[in-house]
């Protein structure tokens, strides 16, 4: 789309594990960012999709990216009160 959001980002937002796995298996870049500097991990964290967050970490996605507001995936998870996601991120 115009914001540079990819299918992987949409799958992360929706917690669509099967699509995330398929895209990663076929070479999708898990560290890509859109024009707002948000990564798929940030979208998964913001929406509270713990399984997606765990999968991205397992696949080696960088967890310390900052978006245009200097927020990380952990910042998004805590701001949205997604405790399980925050615990996953803190554990890595």
C-alpha positions as a printed NumPy array, in Angstrom:
array([[  0.   ,   0.   ,   0.   ],
       [  1.004,   3.675,   0.022],
       [  2.503,   3.318,   3.497],
       [  4.79 ,   0.513,   2.35 ],
       [  3.   ,  -2.103,   4.412],
       [  3.583,  -5.623,   3.181],
       [  1.527,  -8.804,   3.25 ],
       [  3.78 ,  -9.946,   6.098],
       [  2.83 ,  -6.864,   8.101],
       [ -0.867,  -7.498,   7.529],
       [ -0.439, -11.134,   8.569],
       [  1.398,  -9.961,  11.709],
       [ -1.408,  -7.511,  12.544],
       [ -3.967, -10.288,  12.184],
       [ -1.956, -13.006,  13.941],
       [ -2.118, -15.199,  10.827],
       [  0.616, -17.675,  11.772],
       [  0.209, -19.898,   8.718],
       [  0.64 , -16.959,   6.339],
       [  3.589, -15.601,   8.33 ],
       [  5.323, -18.995,   8.204],
       [  4.655, -19.365,   4.474],
       [  5.963, -15.893,   3.69 ],
       [  9.094, -16.355,   5.802],
       [  9.713, -19.797,   4.284],
       [  9.593, -18.181,   0.847],
       [ 12.059, -15.426,   1.655],
       [ 10.005, -12.527,   3.015],
       [ 12.203, -10.106,   4.935],
       [ 11.049, -10.169,   8.581],
       [ 13.008,  -6.989,   9.32 ],
       [ 11.366,  -4.82 ,   6.654],
       [  9.861,  -1.527,   7.809],
       [  7.156,   0.669,   6.313],
       [  7.268,   4.441,   5.873],
       [  6.445,   4.822,   9.572],
       [  9.47 ,   2.648,  10.41 ],
       [  7.205,  -0.081,  11.808],
       [  8.283,  -3.698,  11.418],
       [  6.066,  -6.792,  11.306],
       [  7.077,  -7.436,  14.925],
       [  5.804,  -4.018,  15.955],
       [  2.449,  -4.669,  14.313],
       [  2.148,  -8.07 ,  15.983],
       [  3.121,  -6.537,  19.336],
       [  0.718,  -3.631,  18.974],
       [ -2.17 ,  -5.999,  18.288],
       [ -1.239,  -8.461,  21.055],
       [ -0.503, -11.389,  18.751],
       [  1.786, -13.343,  21.071],
       [  2.161, -16.373,  18.791],
       [  3.262, -14.146,  15.919],
       [  5.743, -12.329,  18.173],
       [  7.204, -15.642,  19.36 ],
       [  7.478, -16.894,  15.778],
       [  9.267, -13.756,  14.601],
       [ 11.75 , -13.999,  17.466],
       [ 12.304, -17.689,  16.728],
       [ 13.049, -16.753,  13.115],
       [ 15.666, -14.194,  14.153],
       [ 13.786, -10.956,  13.692],
       [ 15.476,  -7.944,  15.268],
       [ 13.513,  -6.81 ,  18.314],
       [ 15.151,  -3.437,  18.965],
       [ 13.952,  -1.428,  15.952],
       [ 12.393,   1.944,  16.729],
       [  9.515,   3.442,  14.758],
       [  9.038,   7.106,  13.843],
       [  8.127,   7.871,  17.466],
       [ 11.186,   5.983,  18.788],
       [  8.93 ,   3.222,  20.091],
       [ 10.024,  -0.41 ,  20.029],
       [  7.865,  -3.525,  19.884],
       [  8.092,  -3.652,  23.692],
       [  6.875,  -0.066,  23.958],
       [  3.859,  -0.92 ,  21.797],
       [  3.083,  -4.058,  23.804],
       [  3.208,  -2.254,  27.142],
       [  1.286,   0.791,  25.869],
       [ -1.499,  -1.509,  24.662],
       [ -1.344,  -3.613,  27.87 ],
       [ -0.382,  -6.83 ,  26.076],
       [  1.401,  -8.415,  29.033],
       [  2.054, -11.809,  27.408],
       [  3.688, -10.142,  24.42 ],
       [  5.782,  -7.926,  26.696],
       [  6.992, -10.982,  28.626],
       [  7.986, -12.718,  25.383],
       [  9.931,  -9.651,  24.261],
       [ 11.631,  -9.162,  27.636],
       [ 12.674, -12.807,  27.66 ],
       [ 14.693, -12.282,  24.484]])
